[in-house]
Amino acid sequence: MLLLALIALGVPLALSLRDRVNSEVRSQAQSQAQVVATSAAELIEPPQTRVLSRLARTSAASVRGRVIVVNARGRLLADSAGVPLGVSYADRPEVRAALGGHGVQITRDSKTLGAEILATSVPVFEHGRPRGAVRITQSVEAVNRAIRTSILDVVALAAIVLAMGLVVGWLIAAQIARPIHRLDQAARRVAGGDLEVEAAVEGSSEQRSLARTFNEMTGRVRRLLRVQQDFVADASHQLRTPLTGLRLRLEALGERFRADPEAVEEVDAAMLEIDRLSHMVDELLILSRAGEHDRPGEPVDLGDVARRGAARWHAAAAAHGVELELGRDGGPASAWIAPPDIDRALDAVVENALLYSPAGSTVTIDHGPGSIAVLDRGPGLASGEEEAVFERFRRGSAGRGGPAGTGLGLAIARELTRQWGGDVRLEPRDGGGLRAVIEVGG
């Protein structure tokens, strides 16, 4: 906008300045010629060449041109350029016009100089009759150069104003944008899970209002999330007591009807459902606390994590008829995370792999820089389920017709790793099966 304003003002100013300089040059030449003509009226006859020459030189310095004085026949009486006297200038159109009694101001090509000149001539009158003429010649290029210099001065001034305006505009914009930038940083921290952050209330009235609204929003989200987490945690804790009591009653009932195989079978089935429900309650409790950094992070060796996981699940793998092995050693690989979180995430992935792997197959735990991968030969996932199975209580098409599960394991694994800058992703494996990758930040 400042540039457009400068152009809108500068272009007319430059054109006006051009016309004014051109007009002033012409007017000055006309006035100076009149002054010389008036002063020379009494010096032509008899010719006082020395005085006329001094007068011509003084006038030439004033107009930055050449000044000559001729007599009634056009013969040179004085020349600021020092040309020998007596040369005839009667053939010059401006001199001829002045000797005829009227001055002119014309622009013409000079054959002598080989350039365009501005010629100004006035007659020298004595007793009302022309007795000679004064001619002033100036280079048109010099006039144009003066005009260009004036225009360049205007351009330079506009450039200085533009530079100052840009600096001031930048300072003002930075001052205005600084609260928005800080609010953006606070929003990014909230998006990253830090709900305790508050935006500074500063800036204009609109910016302060926006910051207060933002703080109210984050405070409300924080309270709602805390209420939700507390509810899930409290519900999980409260459910443990009746589940434990129900299990004890079923165990006692199983002892009473031990002689009835059908009753024992029903009791055992109910016990399995109790175990599944207890496992679900435990996972809900873990999930409700997944976003809390209540466990300190530390450097962990992913190779040790993989070996511990294989040791924990070795017996379960044998019970399923599946071989659990460690893959190739990917070299030293460390990550910053709480050991219980990475162990729990790996347990969730390995448990899924064992549940869905057919008997006689192999489940492999690989590790490398920044990741642990679990590979199985199970049914895998249908197209488009790679992200859907991470939703809570959501199971893939293979899980709905396969072994029982809570549908929370993968959600827990992702929540536990994401709070440390990692993630969990699933991808199909060549030859069938699934490759589950736990990525952990370094």
C-alpha positions in Angstrom: 0.0 0.0 0.0 2.8 2.4 0.8 4.5 1.6 -2.6 1.2 2.2 -4.4 0.8 5.5 -2.5 4.3 6.6 -3.4 3.8 5.7 -7.1 0.4 7.5 -7.1 2.0 10.6 -5.6 5.5 10.4 -7.1 4.6 10.0 -10.8 2.5 13.2 -11.0 5.2 14.9 -8.9 7.9 13.8 -11.3 5.9 14.9 -14.3 5.2 18.2 -12.7 8.8 18.6 -11.7 9.9 17.8 -15.3 7.7 20.5 -16.7 8.7 23.0 -14.0 12.4 22.5 -14.5 12.0 22.8 -18.3 9.9 25.9 -17.9 12.3 27.5 -15.4 15.3 26.8 -17.8 13.5 28.5 -20.7 12.2 31.3 -18.5 15.7 32.0 -17.0 17.3 32.0 -20.5 14.6 34.4 -21.7 15.1 36.7 -18.7 18.9 36.6 -18.9 18.8 37.4 -22.6 16.6 40.4 -21.8 19.0 41.6 -19.2 22.0 41.4 -21.5 20.1 43.1 -24.3 19.1 46.0 -22.0 22.7 46.3 -20.7 24.2 46.1 -24.3 21.9 48.8 -25.8 24.5 51.5 -25.2 27.5 49.4 -25.8 26.9 48.3 -29.4 27.6 51.6 -31.2 30.3 52.3 -30.9 31.1 48.7 -29.9 32.7 48.3 -26.5 33.8 44.7 -27.0 35.6 44.3 -23.8 32.6 45.3 -21.7 30.3 43.2 -23.9 32.6 40.1 -23.5 32.6 40.5 -19.7 28.8 40.8 -19.7 28.5 37.7 -22.0 30.7 35.6 -19.7 28.9 36.7 -16.6 25.5 35.9 -18.2 26.8 32.5 -19.6 27.9 31.4 -16.1 24.4 32.2 -14.8 22.5 30.2 -17.4 25.2 27.5 -17.9 25.1 28.1 -21.7 26.8 30.2 -24.4 26.0 33.9 -24.8 26.8 36.0 -27.9 26.1 39.6 -28.9 25.9 40.6 -32.5 25.5 43.9 -34.3 22.7 44.9 -36.7 24.5 43.0 -39.6 24.9 39.8 -37.5 28.6 40.3 -36.9 29.9 38.9 -33.6 30.7 41.6 -31.0 31.1 39.4 -27.9 31.1 35.6 -27.2 31.3 33.9 -23.8 33.1 31.0 -25.5 35.9 33.1 -26.7 35.3 32.8 -30.5 37.1 35.4 -32.6 35.0 38.5 -33.2 33.6 39.5 -36.6 32.1 36.1 -37.5 28.7 36.4 -39.0 25.7 34.8 -37.3 23.1 36.3 -39.6 22.2 33.0 -41.1 21.1 31.5 -37.8 17.3 31.5 -37.7 17.0 32.8 -34.1 19.5 35.6 -34.8 17.7 36.5 -38.0 14.4 36.7 -36.1 15.9 38.9 -33.4 17.4 41.3 -35.9 14.0 41.5 -37.4 12.7 42.9 -34.2 11.2 40.0 -32.3 12.9 37.4 -30.1 12.3 33.7 -30.3 13.1 30.6 -28.3 13.5 27.4 -30.4 15.0 24.0 -30.2 17.1 23.0 -33.2 20.0 20.8 -34.3 23.3 22.6 -34.3 25.5 21.6 -37.3 28.5 23.1 -35.6 28.1 21.2 -32.3 26.4 18.2 -33.7 23.8 18.2 -31.0 20.4 19.6 -30.2 20.3 23.0 -28.6 17.8 25.4 -27.0 18.3 28.8 -28.7 16.9 32.0 -27.1 17.3 35.3 -28.8 16.1 38.9 -28.1 16.7 42.1 -30.1 18.8 44.9 -28.8 16.8 48.1 -29.3 18.2 51.7 -29.5 15.6 54.5 -29.9 13.0 51.9 -30.8 15.1 50.3 -33.6 16.9 46.9 -33.5 20.6 47.6 -33.4 21.8 44.1 -32.6 20.8 40.8 -30.9 21.6 38.7 -28.0 21.5 34.9 -28.3 21.8 32.3 -25.5 22.3 28.7 -26.5 22.0 25.8 -24.1 22.5 22.0 -24.6 19.1 20.2 -24.6 20.9 17.2 -23.2 22.1 19.3 -20.3 18.6 20.5 -19.7 17.4 16.9 -19.8 20.2 15.9 -17.5 19.0 18.5 -15.0 15.5 17.2 -15.3 16.7 13.6 -14.8 18.7 14.7 -11.8 15.6 16.3 -10.2 13.5 13.2 -11.0 16.2 10.9 -9.5 16.1 13.1 -6.4 12.4 12.4 -6.1 12.9 8.7 -6.7 15.6 8.6 -4.0 13.4 10.4 -1.6 10.6 8.0 -2.3 12.9 5.0 -1.8 14.0 6.4 1.6 10.4 6.9 2.6 9.5 3.4 1.4 12.5 1.9 3.4 11.5 3.8 6.5 7.9 2.8 6.0 8.9 -0.8 5.6 11.0 -0.7 8.8 8.2 0.9 10.8 5.6 -1.4 9.3 7.8 -4.4 10.2 8.2 -3.2 13.7 4.4 -2.6 14.0 3.6 -6.0 12.4 6.1 -7.7 14.7 4.5 -6.0 17.7 1.0 -7.1 16.6 2.1 -10.6 15.6 4.1 -11.4 18.7 1.0 -12.2 20.9 -0.4 -14.3 18.0 2.9 -16.2 17.7 2.9 -16.9 21.5 -0.7 -18.1 21.3 0.2 -20.3 18.4 3.0 -21.8 20.5 0.6 -22.4 23.3 -1.9 -24.1 20.9 0.8 -26.3 19.6 1.7 -27.4 23.2 -1.9 -28.1 23.9 -2.1 -30.1 20.6 0.9 -32.1 21.9 -1.0 -33.1 25.0 0.2 -30.4 27.5 -3.1 -29.1 28.8 -1.6 -27.2 31.7 -0.2 -24.4 29.4 -1.9 -21.0 29.4 -1.6 -18.3 26.8 -0.3 -14.9 28.0 -3.1 -12.3 27.9 -1.5 -9.4 26.0 -1.7 -7.3 22.8 -4.8 -5.6 21.5 -8.2 -5.9 23.0 -9.1 -8.5 20.4 -5.9 -10.5 21.1 -6.5 -10.4 24.8 -10.0 -11.5 24.4 -8.8 -14.4 22.2 -6.2 -15.4 24.7 -8.7 -15.4 27.6 -11.1 -17.5 25.5 -8.3 -19.9 24.6 -7.4 -20.3 28.3 -11.0 -20.9 29.2 -11.3 -23.5 26.5 -8.1 -25.4 27.6 -9.2 -25.2 31.2 -12.6 -26.7 30.4 -11.0 -29.4 28.3 -8.5 -30.1 31.1 -11.3 -30.4 33.6 -13.5 -32.6 31.3 -10.5 -34.9 30.6 -9.7 -35.2 34.2 -13.3 -36.0 35.1 -13.3 -38.7 32.4 -10.0 -40.2 33.5 -11.1 -40.1 37.2 -14.4 -41.7 36.2 -12.7 -44.6 34.3 -10.1 -45.1 37.1 -12.8 -45.0 39.8 -15.1 -47.4 37.9 -12.2 -49.7 37.3 -11.2 -49.8 40.9 -14.8 -50.2 42.0 -15.4 -53.1 39.6 -12.5 -55.1 41.0 -14.3 -55.8 44.3 -17.5 -57.3 42.9 -15.5 -59.2 40.3 -13.3 -60.7 43.0 -16.4 -61.6 45.0 -18.1 -63.1 42.0 -15.0 -65.2 41.2 -14.9 -66.5 44.8 -18.6 -67.5 44.6 -18.1 -69.3 41.3 -15.1 -71.2 42.7 -17.3 -72.2 45.7 -20.1 -73.2 43.4 -17.7 -75.3 41.3 -16.6 -77.2 44.4 -20.3 -77.9 45.3 -21.1 -79.3 41.9 -17.8 -81.0 41.2 -19.7 -84.3 40.7 -21.8 -82.8 37.8 -19.6 -82.4 34.7 -22.0 -80.1 32.9 -22.2 -77.8 35.9 -18.4 -77.7 36.3 -18.1 -76.9 32.6 -20.5 -74.0 32.9 -18.7 -72.7 36.0 -15.4 -72.9 34.2 -16.9 -70.9 31.3 -18.1 -68.3 33.7 -14.7 -68.1 35.3 -13.2 -67.4 31.9 -15.6 -64.6 31.3 -14.7 -63.2 34.8 -11.0 -63.4 33.9 -11.7 -61.6 30.6 -13.7 -58.9 32.4 -11.0 -58.4 35.0 -8.4 -58.1 32.2 -10.6 -55.5 30.5 -11.0 -53.5 33.7 -7.2 -53.6 34.2 -6.7 -52.4 30.6 -9.2 -49.6 31.1 -7.3 -48.4 34.1 -4.0 -48.5 32.2 -5.6 -46.6 29.3 -7.1 -43.9 31.6 -3.6 -43.2 32.9 -1.8 -43.5 29.6 -1.4 -39.8 29.1 0.1 -39.1 32.5 3.9 -38.9 32.8 3.9 -40.3 36.3 6.8 -42.6 35.4 10.2 -41.1 34.8 11.8 -41.7 31.4 15.3 -43.2 31.1 17.5 -44.6 28.4 16.5 -48.2 27.6 18.2 -50.7 25.4 15.7 -52.0 22.8 17.6 -55.3 22.6 17.0 -55.9 26.3 13.4 -54.9 25.9 13.0 -57.5 23.1 14.8 -60.2 25.1 12.6 -59.5 28.2 9.5 -59.7 26.1 10.5 -63.0 24.6 11.2 -64.4 28.0 7.9 -63.3 29.4 5.8 -64.8 26.6 7.8 -67.9 26.0 5.5 -70.1 28.1 2.4 -68.6 26.6 3.7 -69.2 23.1 4.4 -72.8 23.9 0.9 -73.2 25.2 -0.4 -71.9 21.9 1.8 -74.2 19.9 3.7 -71.2 18.5 7.5 -70.8 18.4 8.6 -67.4 19.7 12.1 -66.3 18.7 14.3 -63.3 18.6 15.2 -61.9 15.2 18.6 -60.8 14.0 20.6 -58.5 16.3 20.1 -55.0 14.8 23.0 -53.6 16.8 22.9 -51.2 19.7 19.5 -49.4 19.8 18.5 -47.1 22.7 15.4 -45.0 23.3 14.2 -42.6 26.0 11.0 -44.0 27.6 9.7 -45.4 30.9 10.6 -49.1 30.9 7.1 -50.2 32.1 5.5 -48.3 29.2 7.7 -49.9 26.5 7.2 -53.4 28.1 3.4 -53.0 28.3 3.3 -51.8 24.7 5.4 -54.8 23.5 3.2 -57.2 25.6 0.1 -55.9 23.8 1.6 -56.5 20.4 3.1 -59.9 21.2 -0.2 -61.1 22.8 -2.1 -60.2 19.7 0.5 -62.0 17.5 0.3 -65.2 19.6 -3.5 -65.2 19.7 -3.9 -65.0 15.9 -0.9 -67.1 14.9 -1.7 -70.7 13.8 -0.2 -73.6 15.7 3.2 -74.5 14.3 4.0 -71.0 13.1 6.7 -68.7 14.3 6.4 -65.2 15.9 9.6 -63.1 15.6 10.6 -60.1 17.7 13.1 -57.9 15.9 14.7 -54.7 17.1 16.7 -52.0 15.4 17.5 -48.3 15.9 14.4 -46.6 17.3 11.9 -49.5 16.8 10.9 -53.0 17.8 9.0 -55.2 15.3 6.8 -58.2 15.9 6.2 -60.5 12.9 3.6 -63.2 12.7 1.9 -65.5 10.2 -1.7 -64.9 11.3 -4.6 -63.9 9.1 -3.5 -60.2 9.0 -5.9 -57.3 8.4 -8.4 -56.5 5.7 -7.7 -53.5 3.5 -8.4 -50.2 5.4 -8.2 -51.8 8.9 -4.6 -50.7 9.6 -5.8 -47.6 11.6 -9.3 -48.7 12.6 -8.0 -51.5 14.9 -6.3 -48.8 17.0 -9.8 -47.5 18.1 -10.9 -48.6 21.5 -13.0 -51.8 21.6 -12.5 -52.0 17.8 -11.4 -55.4 16.5 -10.5 -56.4 12.9 -12.4 -58.8 10.8 -10.1 -61.6 11.8 -10.7 -60.8 15.5 -14.5 -60.9 15.3 -14.4 -64.6 14.3 -11.3 -65.5 16.2 -10.1 -65.6 19.8 -11.7 -63.5 22.4 -10.1 -60.2 23.3 -10.9 -56.8 24.8 -10.1 -54.6 21.8 -8.0 -52.3 24.0 -4.4 -53.7 23.6 -3.4 -51.9 20.5 -5.0 -48.6 21.7 -3.0 -48.9 24.9 0.2 -49.6 23.0 -0.2 -46.6 20.9 -1.1 -44.3 23.8 1.9 -45.4 25.8 4.3 -44.9 23.0 2.9 -41.6 21.6 3.3 -39.8 25.0 7.1 -40.4 24.5 7.1 -39.2 20.9 6.7 -42.7 19.4 3.9 -44.6 17.6 2.7 -48.1 16.7 1.8 -49.0 13.2 0.7 -52.2 11.4 1.6 -53.3 7.9 1.1 -56.5 5.9 3.9 -59.0 5.8 5.2 -60.6 2.6 3.9 -64.1 2.4 1.0 -63.5 4.8 0.7 -62.3 8.3 1.3 -59.0 10.0 4.3 -56.8 11.0 3.6 -54.6 14.0 6.2 -51.9 14.5 6.7 -50.0 17.8 8.6 -46.8 17.1 10.2 -45.1 20.0 11.8 -41.7 20.1 15.6 -41.5 20.7 
